[in-house]
């Protein structure tokens, strides 16, 4: 990730619960890559309009973050536990 970034809290999209600053969107302005950080872990990215899984774990809370991230960037993917578990993990990035 470059030093030229825009970081903000992820929106919750109507479920009424705040993410309490635990889900962040990180936009790398030099590469146009958008990352999702859940707690202290980079879990996903959008690069060239394509969604990539960067974390191979699972939690219900992080799945809520992932669904909100998909919605925020109009990525039409299922956002289900089954989908996440079956998705290829391209690994963590620095």
Order of alpha helices (4+ residues) and beta strands (2+ residues): beta-beta-beta-beta-beta-alpha-alpha
